[in-house]
Amino acid sequence: MRLFDTHCHFPSCDPVVIHETLSRARAAGVERILAVGGSGALNESAAVAAQVAEGAFDLPSVSCAFGYDRDQAGEMLPSAIPEGPLSAWGEIGLDYHYSADTRAAQLVLFEEQLDEARRRNLPAVIHTREADEDTLAMLRANPVRGVMHCFNGSAAFAKKLLDLGFYISFSGIITFKSAEYVREASRAVPDDRLLIETDSPYLAPEPVRGGTNEPANVVHTCAFLAKLRGVAPDAFAELTFSNATALFGP
């Protein structure tokens, strides 16, 4: 089995901690990881993860997504971007769950970040929470290729994203007992648009829910979705690996 964790964050820039995390991931069958930014600090830790993995045959291959997310709205953004093997731009997007008061600033930043993804010819890694209509409107007005990460919406929303050409990625949320609506949405996603992720260090899946998440745990999300779709875990891992490579490159 070879797995591709298409979305994880490294909260630490400590190369020893990152190496240990990557070692556990490789032991679990993870061959590729997209280390995702979203702030100055997360962009930097993603770059460090790629540096730790570079040339290490006993670790997963790590590429990066850099960008600035909704929490950076209205802030002075760093002018320097870390060096790294960029495969995507993100995460970017909208979140009105905690920060509805910054809606106007979030929309400005989101549009700027979509422009940056397009300028760099990179797929966009997008987050949305309680902002479906604004997200759709922005993507229609500013078309890019990319993925809606950590999907937590309805089947109807998923279909609208698919119509825009997006991939849809599922995290450990899909394993939660309360997430039947996410499982229903996953059934609307065709095989060639599915991705899997951890969104670590958050949202650890069953059976490790409650702990700190890490890329090794993508194996649980893979197994759950494979069973849900009636395919063998190895075959599902290969399917999602191939899809991720098609989006993010070899």
Phi, psi and omega in degrees: 000133172236133187241152177233108173277107189273004178197107171215154176246145174252106184287347181240145173264006181289114183298332178291314178298316180296318179299317179297318178297316180293324178297317178295324178296315181297322178296334180273357179102007179279118180258335179223148179222136167259110178275121192251136175268220183137348176208171178302316182292317182287327173299318181294315181292328175297319179296321178296319179300318178295322179293320179297320184280341186301123177075004181265108185286346180263010179236159174296155170285135182238125170241173191237152163238125175248155177168191182224123187267184186300333180289347179266002183300131179081358181266160172281115185276145177300142180279336183262136175253133179301153174282144179177163178285089185286126176246348182199170176241122181156183005275151180226167176142201188233144176211110181258003182294311180255339192231043180298335182291343179258020185309311184299315180292323177299317181296319178297312181296318181301315180297319178298320181288325174296320176299320181293319177300317180292319179299322181274356183056046180242148172294147180263137175258113193245138175247137171217139176213120181055036182215032188303311186292318177295323179296313179299316180298319181293319181290328177289324181279337184227072189296133175218168169263155178163202186223140168269109188274158176047055188298132185218034185241196184271166176296324180296319178294318179302317182295324178292323176292320177299322178297334178272001177091010185279151163276159179230128185247137181247138180253192178298345177307324185296341180273351184287143182300327184278001191255038179300326179296327177288320176298321178296318178298323182297331179290342180274352185265123179291160184307322188276006178239008184269135170229161176232155184203170172257328192056028180297149015270020183257166165058048177301134183281163166297139012262018181246020182301141180104339178265178175286128183280157176203164186305329179303332185282356176298339178299327180288318177295321177300311182297320181295312181293324177299314179296319180299325182264359174074036178232163178290143179304320180299317181293322180291321176300315180295320178300309183289329175297315180296318178297317180296321178294324178296324181277313189262352178095163183290000000 
